[in-house]
Amino acid sequence: MAFSAGTSSGPSSEINVTPLIDVLLVLLIIFMVLVPVRPRGLDSSIPQDKANAQATQPTLIELRAGVEPGDVTYRVNRRDVVREEVGPMLRAILAVQPERTVFVEADRALTYEPVAWVSGEAKRAGASAIVLEKADSRQ
């Protein structure tokens, strides 16, 4: 019989449920305290409609490998510029543009140095986000 009040036949092999429930309730309270009350989420930006998206296009910087090794062609928003003009042009563009994201598109044949330099110039110009992309050598 499972609920016998006491027998003289020897020790009982039944589990005592009361301490088990006490331990489970303590663990439940601990986990309830550890879980934060306010919900957490990822920071994300909501897509905008097409009218606003055209007005706030991000800046595009293209890096193309030249004919000679180490020769790099710089283009900012589809306009060819020399290396010394990249920083001032980015500062001028980002000063009036609400979307401060800069896309850096580089040929696969380039080394890391020009890409790192352009990323640094974009950061100094005030870019909030820099997106690196690899481009095919089409030109």
Salt bridges, closest charged atoms under 4 A:
GLU62 OE1 - ARG64 NH2 2.66
GLU62 OE2 - ARG78 NH1 2.87
ASP80 OD1 - ARG75 NE 3.19
GLU105 OE2 - ARG64 NH2 2.89
GLU105 OE2 - ARG138 NH2 3.67
ASP107 OD1 - ARG64 NH1 3.18
GLU113 OE2 - ARG83 NH2 3.57
GLU121 OE2 - ARG124 NH2 2.83
ASP136 OD1 - ARG108 NE 3.85
